[in-house]
Amino acid sequence: MEELALHFDKNSQIYSNARYGYPKEIYEIISNYKMFGANSTILEIGAGNGIASQEIYNKWAPKLTLIEPGYSLCELSRQKFNENKNIIIKNTTFEEYQSGMLFDAIFSATAFHWIDAAIKYKKSYEILKDDGLLVLYWNNYGVENSDLEREIQEIYVKYGKGTGDGKSVYEKQMEKIDGRKKEIEKSRHFKIIEHKIMKNVTRCAGENYMTLLKTFSDHSRMEKEFFEEIREIIMRDGSEIDVRIITNLEIAGKA
């Protein structure tokens, strides 16, 4: 966890500019199960620079505690929320975090998978109120043009990052999403009450897509040539690319 935190921290500035927010539909769905307000207490795990944090606060204005192990990312959140007394920011890991209170909900946006399954569900259960919710969601990125995506995946295989199993990025993402759902179900601490998959496509500059790739932790050690070859393919057909974002939402209650 600490090594991963260092990766995100090192790339905190490009992370702020490259990562996308989450669909507004997510927060509408959550409200169907629990309506939060000014007196609600919410813990967000792996808050990063506050992308989801801002969305959560804009929706309900709750008492929000943010956990983020990366120092630079914490500083970005502190700058963003420095005048908001309802948002507390802790520079720590979820494993090390000590809570003196019970929460109405725990949120984690594209971060919960980094925590050991033997710890995260048990600890979440212990610090949630009996009617509290565990709200987990992820953005999963891909290229909408299937031919272009196939070419890009050949470069991944060339540099030892792909499996070469013939499965598309979308198929692999759906398998990963199913695995996340099953992990919650197997935890014995929580039961899923909502499972939702959403798809959005957004057009962005090719250079912005290259920056997005560099925010992924498993790309941090890739050779310069790897990125140059992907850039060459993207720029060959124009300066823009359609980015596919598959968002999966898992809402769970205490078992």
C-alpha positions as CSV (number, residue, x, y, z in Angstrom):
1,M,0.0,0.0,0.0
2,E,2.8,2.4,0.9
3,E,4.6,1.8,-2.5
4,L,1.4,2.5,-4.3
5,A,0.8,5.6,-2.3
6,L,4.2,6.8,-3.4
7,H,3.3,6.3,-7.0
8,F,0.1,8.4,-6.8
9,D,1.9,11.0,-4.7
10,K,4.7,11.4,-7.2
11,N,2.2,11.9,-9.9
12,S,-0.2,14.1,-7.9
13,Q,-0.2,17.0,-10.3
14,I,-0.9,15.0,-13.4
15,Y,-3.4,13.0,-11.5
16,S,-5.4,16.2,-10.8
17,N,-5.4,17.1,-14.4
18,A,-5.9,13.7,-16.0
19,R,-8.4,11.7,-13.9
20,Y,-12.1,12.1,-14.6
21,G,-14.9,12.5,-12.1
22,Y,-17.8,10.1,-11.6
23,P,-21.3,10.1,-13.1
24,K,-24.0,12.1,-11.2
25,E,-26.2,9.1,-11.5
26,I,-24.1,7.4,-8.8
27,Y,-25.2,9.8,-6.2
28,E,-28.8,9.7,-7.2
29,I,-28.7,5.9,-6.8
30,I,-27.1,6.1,-3.4
31,S,-29.8,8.5,-2.3
32,N,-32.4,5.9,-3.0
33,Y,-31.0,3.9,-0.1
34,K,-29.9,6.6,2.3
35,M,-30.4,10.3,2.3
36,F,-27.4,12.1,3.9
37,G,-27.4,15.6,5.3
38,A,-25.4,18.1,7.3
39,N,-25.3,15.9,10.4
40,S,-24.3,12.7,8.5
41,T,-20.8,11.3,9.0
42,I,-19.0,9.9,6.0
43,L,-15.5,8.4,5.7
44,E,-13.8,8.4,2.3
45,I,-11.0,6.0,1.9
46,G,-8.2,6.8,-0.6
47,A,-9.5,10.3,-1.3
48,G,-6.6,11.3,-3.5
49,N,-6.8,15.0,-4.4
50,G,-10.5,15.2,-3.6
51,I,-12.2,14.5,-7.0
52,A,-15.0,12.3,-5.4
53,S,-14.8,14.2,-2.2
54,Q,-16.0,17.3,-3.9
55,E,-18.8,15.4,-5.5
56,I,-19.9,13.9,-2.2
57,Y,-19.9,17.2,-0.5
58,N,-21.7,19.0,-3.3
59,K,-24.5,16.4,-3.1
60,W,-25.1,16.2,0.7
61,A,-22.7,18.6,2.6
62,P,-22.0,16.0,5.3
63,K,-19.3,15.9,7.9
64,L,-16.6,14.3,5.8
65,T,-13.4,12.6,6.9
66,L,-10.9,11.9,4.1
67,I,-8.1,9.3,4.4
68,E,-5.2,9.6,2.0
69,P,-1.8,8.1,2.5
70,G,0.0,10.3,-0.1
71,Y,1.3,13.5,1.4
72,S,1.2,15.6,-1.8
73,L,-2.3,14.5,-2.6
74,C,-3.4,15.4,0.9
75,E,-1.9,18.8,0.4
76,L,-3.9,19.3,-2.8
77,S,-7.1,18.3,-0.9
78,R,-6.2,20.7,2.0
79,Q,-5.8,23.5,-0.5
80,K,-9.2,22.6,-2.1
81,F,-11.1,22.4,1.2
82,N,-9.0,24.7,3.4
83,E,-12.0,26.9,4.3
84,N,-14.4,24.0,4.9
85,K,-14.6,23.1,8.6
86,N,-16.9,20.1,7.8
87,I,-14.1,18.3,6.0
88,I,-11.3,16.6,8.0
89,I,-8.2,15.3,6.1
90,K,-6.0,12.5,7.5
91,N,-2.7,11.7,5.9
92,T,-2.7,8.0,6.8
93,T,-3.7,4.6,5.4
94,F,-7.0,2.9,6.2
95,E,-5.0,0.1,8.0
96,E,-3.5,2.6,10.4
97,Y,-6.5,4.9,10.8
98,Q,-8.1,5.0,14.2
99,S,-11.6,6.1,14.5
100,G,-13.3,7.5,17.6
101,M,-16.7,7.4,16.0
102,L,-19.1,5.4,13.9
103,F,-20.0,6.5,10.4
104,D,-23.2,6.6,8.5
105,A,-21.3,5.5,5.4
106,I,-17.9,4.6,4.1
107,F,-17.1,5.7,0.5
108,S,-14.2,4.7,-1.7
109,A,-13.7,5.7,-5.3
110,T,-11.3,3.7,-7.4
111,A,-9.2,2.9,-4.3
112,F,-10.7,0.1,-2.2
113,H,-9.0,-2.7,-4.2
114,W,-5.6,-1.6,-2.8
115,I,-6.5,-2.7,0.7
116,D,-6.1,-6.2,1.9
117,A,-9.4,-8.0,1.8
118,A,-8.7,-9.6,5.2
119,I,-8.6,-6.1,6.8
120,K,-10.9,-3.8,4.8
121,Y,-14.3,-5.5,5.3
122,K,-13.8,-6.3,8.9
123,K,-12.6,-2.8,9.8
124,S,-15.3,-1.2,7.7
125,Y,-17.9,-3.3,9.5
126,E,-16.6,-2.2,12.9
127,I,-16.7,1.5,12.2
128,L,-20.0,1.7,10.5
129,K,-23.3,2.2,12.2
130,D,-25.7,-0.7,12.1
131,D,-27.7,0.9,9.2
132,G,-24.5,2.3,7.6
133,L,-23.6,1.8,3.9
134,L,-20.4,0.7,2.3
135,V,-20.3,2.5,-1.1
136,L,-17.6,1.5,-3.6
137,Y,-17.2,2.7,-7.1
138,W,-14.5,2.6,-9.8
139,N,-13.8,4.2,-13.2
140,N,-12.4,1.7,-15.7
141,Y,-10.8,3.3,-18.7
142,G,-10.6,2.0,-22.3
143,V,-10.5,3.2,-25.9
144,E,-13.9,3.2,-27.6
145,N,-12.6,2.5,-31.1
146,S,-12.1,-1.3,-31.0
147,D,-9.5,-1.4,-33.9
148,L,-7.4,1.3,-32.3
149,E,-7.7,-0.4,-28.9
150,R,-6.6,-3.7,-30.4
151,E,-3.5,-2.0,-31.9
152,I,-2.7,-0.4,-28.5
153,Q,-3.0,-3.8,-26.7
154,E,-0.5,-5.3,-29.1
155,I,2.0,-2.8,-27.8
156,Y,1.1,-3.8,-24.2
157,V,1.9,-7.4,-25.2
158,K,5.2,-6.4,-26.9
159,Y,6.3,-4.7,-23.6
160,G,5.2,-7.6,-21.4
161,K,2.0,-5.9,-20.0
162,G,-0.6,-7.8,-22.0
163,T,-1.7,-11.4,-21.7
164,G,-2.2,-12.1,-25.4
165,D,-5.2,-14.2,-24.5
166,G,-7.4,-12.6,-27.2
167,K,-9.8,-11.0,-24.7
168,S,-10.7,-7.4,-25.2
169,V,-10.1,-4.7,-22.6
170,Y,-13.8,-4.5,-22.1
171,E,-14.1,-8.3,-21.4
172,K,-11.3,-8.1,-18.9
173,Q,-12.8,-5.1,-17.2
174,M,-16.2,-6.9,-16.9
175,E,-14.4,-9.9,-15.3
176,K,-12.6,-7.6,-12.9
177,I,-15.9,-5.9,-12.0
178,D,-17.5,-9.3,-11.4
179,G,-14.6,-10.2,-9.1
180,R,-15.1,-7.1,-7.0
181,K,-18.7,-7.9,-6.5
182,K,-17.9,-11.5,-5.6
183,E,-15.3,-10.3,-3.1
184,I,-17.9,-8.3,-1.2
185,E,-20.3,-11.2,-1.2
186,K,-17.6,-13.5,0.2
187,S,-16.5,-11.1,2.9
188,R,-19.4,-12.3,5.2
189,H,-19.4,-8.8,6.7
190,F,-21.6,-7.2,3.9
191,K,-24.4,-8.0,1.6
192,I,-24.7,-6.1,-1.8
193,I,-27.9,-4.1,-2.1
194,E,-27.1,-2.4,-5.4
195,H,-24.8,-3.4,-8.3
196,K,-24.8,-1.0,-11.2
197,I,-22.6,-0.6,-14.3
198,M,-22.6,2.6,-16.3
199,K,-20.9,3.5,-19.6
200,N,-19.8,6.9,-20.8
201,V,-17.7,8.0,-23.7
202,T,-15.8,11.2,-23.7
203,R,-13.6,12.7,-26.4
204,C,-10.2,14.1,-25.3
205,A,-6.9,15.2,-26.8
206,G,-4.5,12.4,-27.5
207,E,-1.9,14.0,-25.3
208,N,-4.4,14.1,-22.4
209,Y,-5.0,10.4,-22.9
210,M,-1.2,9.8,-22.7
211,T,-1.2,11.7,-19.4
212,L,-4.1,9.6,-18.1
213,L,-2.1,6.4,-18.8
214,K,0.8,7.7,-16.6
215,T,-1.5,8.0,-13.6
216,F,-2.0,4.2,-13.5
217,S,0.3,2.6,-11.0
218,D,1.1,-0.4,-13.2
219,H,2.4,2.0,-15.9
220,S,4.9,3.8,-13.6
221,R,7.9,1.5,-14.6
222,M,7.1,1.3,-18.3
223,E,9.8,2.3,-20.8
224,K,9.7,5.6,-22.6
225,E,9.4,3.7,-25.9
226,F,6.2,2.1,-24.7
227,F,4.5,5.5,-24.4
228,E,6.0,6.8,-27.6
229,E,4.6,3.9,-29.6
230,I,1.1,4.4,-28.2
231,R,1.3,8.1,-28.9
232,E,2.4,7.4,-32.5
233,I,-0.7,5.2,-33.1
234,I,-3.1,7.7,-31.5
235,M,-1.7,10.7,-33.4
236,R,-1.7,8.8,-36.7
237,D,-5.5,9.1,-37.0
238,G,-5.9,12.6,-35.6
239,S,-5.2,14.5,-32.4
240,E,-8.2,13.3,-30.4
241,I,-9.4,10.0,-29.0
242,D,-12.7,8.6,-27.7
243,V,-12.1,7.4,-24.1
244,R,-14.6,4.8,-22.8
245,I,-15.3,5.0,-19.1
246,I,-17.1,2.0,-17.5
247,T,-18.1,2.9,-13.9
248,N,-19.2,0.2,-11.6
249,L,-21.0,1.0,-8.3
250,E,-21.4,-1.4,-5.4
251,I,-23.6,-0.5,-2.5
252,A,-23.5,-2.9,0.5
253,G,-25.1,-3.0,3.9
254,K,-24.0,-4.9,7.0
255,A,-24.7,-8.6,6.8
